[in-house]
Amino acid sequence: MHINATLINLYNVCKRELWLHANGIRFEHTSDLVYDGRLIHENTYPQRSERYEELEVDGCKIDFYDARNKIIHEIKRSDKVERAHEWQVKYYMYVLEQNGIEGVTGLLEYPTLRHTAKVVITDDDRQKIKAMKQDILGIIRSDDCPPVINGRICKNCSYYEFCYVSETES
């Protein structure tokens, strides 16, 4: 299994969703929030497609990369899981470094909140990413789906019904 930035993001949000996603159980297409996020991403900065390039490397798809200034631009709908977003961008930086592109920084952009956060990667982060990758592989390869986390973010998750609607036996 190839680790990508989506799996790094999910690892930092919900290991159950990570396992489900990696094992082909997907509900994102049913989520209005995911759809809203896609619209924000596609419509917020229309001029970017002319100035910045989409970059795909080692299974990671970076939507807006400013190659001249070595800046990754990651657009998100909400900052409710900002820590996970930061690790996603750090993973992009890590992958670029593994492919010989040094000195990359990142910008997390939340257009609806009018908030931007700079992201940098440290040596400690690189070690944590290596550990995350190993842990993610262990989670994905497990026969057992991790338990429900019962977090505040669960109510808005596209997997909510899957996790919380119990079946009744006849």
N, C-alpha and C positions, 0 to 999 in steps of 0.2 A: 504494500500500500504506500502510495506517495503522499507525504504530508504537504498540505498547502496552507495558505494564509487563512482560509475559511475554517479549517480544522483548528488552527492556533486560536482564532477568535472564539470559536465554540468551546474550546478547552477552558477558556477564561470566563465563560458565561455559564455553561451547563454541560457537564460530562455526559448526561443522558442524551441531550440533543446531539452532541458530538457522535456518540455511538450510533444513534438512529440515522443521522445524516450519512455517516461513513458506511453504514450497512444498507444504504439505498432506500431508507424509509423517509420520505420527504413530504412536507406539507407547506412549504414556503409559497407555492402557487395559490394556496387558498387564503393567504394573509393580506388583508387590506394594508397593514403597516409595511409589509415588504413591498407591495405595489407603490405605496406613497414614497417610500425610500427610492425606488427605481425612478419615479417621476422627478423627484428632487435632483437625483444624480444626473438625469438626462437633460433637464431644463434649466438648472441653476446657472451654469457657466457655459453657454452655448459656444462662445468664442474659443474655449479651451481646445476643442478638437482641431483647430487650425494651428495653435501655438505649441501644444504639447502632444506627445505621442502616447499611444497605448503600447505597453510593453508586456510581453509574455515571456517568462523565463522560469524554467524548472517547475512548470505546473502552476505558477503564480501569474495572475493577470492583474497588472497595475493599470488602472484606467487612465490616469493622468500623470505622466512623468516628464518633468522639465529636465531634459538631458543636459542642456547648457549649464544650468545652475545645480544640477543633481538634487532635485527636490521631488519627492513623491507627494502628490496631492490626493488625499482620501476624503471623499465626501460622505457624510453620514447624516441621517435624519434626526437622531436624538443622541444626547450624551449620557443616557442612562447606563450604558455599559462602556463608558469611555476607556476604562482600563483594558478591556478586551480589544477595543479599537486601537489603542496604543500598541499592544502586543502584535496585532495584525500588521501594522505599519513597520514595527521593529523587525518582524519576520521578513517583510519585503526587503528591508535594508540588509538583513543577514543574507538572504538569497543573492542579492546583487553583489555583496562582498564576496560570496563564494564563487561568483562568476567574474571576479576581477574588477568590479566597479566600486571604488573606495570613496569615502567622504560624502555619502548620501545622507540627507536629512529628510524629514517628513513634516507635512502639515495635515493635521486633522481639521476638517472644515465642517462646521455645523451651520449651514446657511439659514435655516429657519430660526436658529437661536442667535445668529450673528456673533458666533464664537469661533475662534481658531486657536488651535493648540499646536505648538511645535513639538516634534518628536525626534529624539536622538537615541542612539544605541550605544551602550557601554560594554566593556569587557564582561562585566557581571551579567548583563542582559544576554550576551552571546552564550554564556554558560547555561543560563536558565533556559534558553531556546533549545539547546541540545538536550537538556533534561526533559523539557516539555515534549519534544519529539519522541523520546523513548516512552514516556508515560502515555502519550496519545496512541502509539502503536500497541501498547499493552491493553488499553481500553478498547480499541477497535477490534483486536483479536479475541477479546473475551467472548465467551458464549453467552454471558449474562449482561443484560442491559442495566446500566447504573440506575440507582433509585431516583425517584422524583426529588427535586431539591426544595420544593415548597417555598420558593422565593417570591419577592414582590414582582419580579419581572415575568413570572409565569403567566399571569393573567393576560398579557399581551402577546404571548408566544404562539406561533402557528402550530405548535405541538400540544397546546393546552388540552384540547378535548382528548387527544390520544393518552395523555398522562393522567388526566383527572376524571374522566368519565368511566366509571366502573361498570363492568358487565354483570348482569344478574344471571344466576343459573336458573334454568327452568325445572 
